[in-house]
Amino acid sequence: LEENLEMIADSVGFVAASGRRVVYDAEHFFDGFLANEQHALATLRAAAAAGAESIALCDTNGGTMPAEVERLVRVAVEAVGPAVSVQVHCHNDCALAVANS
């Protein structure tokens, strides 16, 4: 898990250092949060600390219920602080993308 955090920091840091704006796309965030809450949040913090100005939380499997999306977006915003924009990227596998957006 530590190597994963290092790779995120290295990748985001490299792109940010080149003067580009960085959006960190947190694929499988909602499923990952259920599996390992601390690591999921650590990935967001690593990206933010390395220079990501925006984070996209992905409901990659499209099955997260709207109340859970709302709750976890609030948790993510609190984790990264006000300087980082937090977005959602919702898939529609279970016809929830519009509700979750």
C-alpha positions as CSV (number, residue, x, y, z in Angstrom):
1,L,0.0,0.0,0.0
2,E,2.9,2.3,0.7
3,E,4.2,1.8,-2.8
4,N,0.8,2.8,-4.2
5,L,0.9,6.1,-2.2
6,E,4.5,6.8,-3.4
7,M,3.5,6.2,-7.0
8,I,0.6,8.6,-6.7
9,A,2.8,11.3,-5.1
10,D,5.5,10.8,-7.7
11,S,3.2,10.9,-10.7
12,V,1.1,13.9,-9.5
13,G,4.3,15.7,-8.4
14,F,6.0,15.1,-11.8
15,V,3.1,16.5,-13.7
16,A,2.5,19.4,-11.3
17,A,6.2,20.3,-11.4
18,S,6.1,20.6,-15.2
19,G,3.6,23.5,-14.7
20,R,0.5,21.5,-15.7
21,R,-2.8,21.5,-13.8
22,V,-3.5,18.1,-12.3
23,V,-6.8,16.3,-11.8
24,Y,-6.3,13.1,-9.8
25,D,-8.8,10.5,-11.0
26,A,-9.5,8.3,-8.0
27,E,-10.8,5.2,-9.9
28,H,-12.9,2.8,-7.8
29,F,-12.8,5.3,-4.9
30,F,-16.2,4.4,-3.5
31,D,-15.6,0.6,-3.6
32,G,-12.1,1.1,-2.3
33,F,-13.3,3.2,0.6
34,L,-15.6,0.3,1.6
35,A,-12.6,-2.1,1.4
36,N,-10.0,0.1,3.2
37,E,-11.2,3.6,4.3
38,Q,-7.8,4.8,5.6
39,H,-6.0,3.8,2.4
40,A,-8.6,5.4,0.2
41,L,-8.3,8.7,2.0
42,A,-4.5,8.4,2.1
43,T,-4.5,8.2,-1.7
44,L,-6.5,11.5,-1.9
45,R,-4.2,13.2,0.6
46,A,-1.1,12.0,-1.3
47,A,-2.4,13.4,-4.6
48,A,-3.4,16.7,-2.9
49,A,0.0,17.1,-1.1
50,A,1.8,16.4,-4.4
51,G,0.0,19.2,-6.2
52,A,-3.3,17.9,-7.5
53,E,-5.7,20.9,-7.7
54,S,-8.7,18.7,-8.3
55,I,-9.7,15.2,-7.3
56,A,-12.4,13.2,-9.2
57,L,-14.0,10.5,-7.0
58,C,-15.1,7.7,-9.3
59,D,-18.1,5.4,-8.8
60,T,-16.5,3.1,-11.3
61,N,-18.9,0.3,-10.9
62,G,-21.9,2.6,-10.8
63,G,-23.6,1.0,-7.9
64,T,-23.1,3.4,-5.0
65,M,-26.4,4.7,-3.5
66,P,-26.9,8.5,-3.6
67,A,-26.8,9.0,0.2
68,E,-23.5,7.1,0.4
69,V,-22.0,9.2,-2.5
70,E,-23.0,12.4,-0.6
71,R,-21.5,11.1,2.7
72,L,-18.2,10.0,1.1
73,V,-17.8,13.2,-0.9
74,R,-18.1,15.1,2.4
75,V,-15.5,12.8,4.0
76,A,-13.2,13.4,1.0
77,V,-13.6,17.2,1.1
78,E,-12.7,17.2,4.7
79,A,-9.7,14.9,4.1
80,V,-8.1,17.1,1.4
81,G,-9.1,20.5,2.6
82,P,-10.6,23.6,0.9
83,A,-7.7,24.2,-1.5
84,V,-8.5,21.1,-3.6
85,S,-11.6,20.8,-5.7
86,V,-13.5,17.5,-5.3
87,Q,-15.7,16.2,-8.1
88,V,-17.6,13.0,-8.8
89,H,-17.4,10.8,-11.9
90,C,-20.4,8.5,-11.9
91,H,-21.1,5.5,-14.1
92,N,-24.6,4.4,-14.8
93,D,-24.5,0.6,-14.4
94,C,-27.4,0.7,-11.8
95,A,-29.1,3.8,-13.3
96,L,-27.8,5.9,-10.4
97,A,-25.4,8.3,-12.3
98,V,-27.9,11.2,-12.6
99,A,-29.0,10.9,-8.9
100,N,-25.3,10.7,-7.8
101,S,-24.3,13.7,-9.8
